[in-house]
Amino acid sequence: MNRVRKLLGTKYPIVQGGMAWVATADLAAAVSNAGGLGIIGAGHAPGDWVLGQIRRMRELTDKPFGVNVMLMSPAVQDVVAVVVAERVPVVTTGAGSPGPYMEALKSGGCKVIPVVASVVLARRLERMGADAIIAEGCEAGGHIGEVSTLALVPQVVDAVAVPVIAAGGIADGRGIAAVLMLGAEGVQLGTRFICTTECEAHINYKEAIVGAGERDAVVCGSSIGHPVRALKNQLTREIAALERQGASDEELQRLGAGRLRLAFEQGDVRNGSLMAGQSAGLIKDVRPTRDLMAALVEQTERCLGRPLWKD
């Protein structure tokens, strides 16, 4: 049996990315009910918000699900405590090393799957007890590394013994089939799941992704060592101008504060942060999650010449 499906307890080895604000219980439950693994994105939210989302998730589905823990969040300790107390089946982590929390998460019965952008970090986290690794290429939306998915995934596969889940720039069955051929045993999609009816993101955000071309997902923040990929707009132009002027980390962080929520809740596509990956150019519609999952599986199976849910 495919090791990712066995580890997650899902029909398909397809994981929905734990995007801050965007990945709420409604979206995650729809993904889990469609055969994948839905992920609640904790982001910088407090523990009580995450608890509410977990409780809602369990009202909407009896399928496996997970929570993405943002390790740079000031609320990370409270979020970890909630996840452990609620015995969440799967935890994905981002923006750092889960080492300080690994023992607590494992004691709570969580499968721990960190997101990495390098081979070195993948090896280190495997030694710490990671159950699988999400190897995310720089095509992804949000915070990114430097290596592309095509180059990163096979190198991580060769470097670790645990299952590898590929992420970054994947939006259809062709991309899923490609990374499976590179040795990944599962796949994570983020941007594609924003453009679903169950995602609570503002329609303006979704339409911006649907209307994006192959060069519209740009990177800002590289000058301070925190590159973020989002659709270009007035905000990205302002950030780029500040970077050219040698702005400090504090200045750039001040400019970016609250901008993702501005896009997600209010639909301000000019001044909000429209985090999205380069796969945005492949996305041409907003559709129900169940229909999307069926299309992803059908196209993947045509490319592979075998069922995605059989081994």
Buried (B, 14 or more C-beta within 10 A) or exposed (E): EBBBBEBBBBBBBBBBBBBBBBBBBBBBBBBBBBBBBBBBBBBBBBBEBBBEBBEBBEEBBEBBBBBBBBBEBEBBEBBBBBBBEBEBBBBBBBBBBBBEBBEBBBEBEBBBBBBBBBBEBBBBBBEBBBBBBBBBBBBBBBBBBEBBBBEBBBBBBEBBEBBBBBBBBBBBBBBBBBBBEBBBBBBBBBBBBBBBBBBBBBEBBBBBBBBBEEEBBBBBBEBBEBBBBBBBBEBBEBBBEBBEEEBEEEBBEEBBEEBBBBBBBEBBBEEBBBBBBBBBBBBEEBEEBBEBBBEBBEBBBEBBEEEBBEE
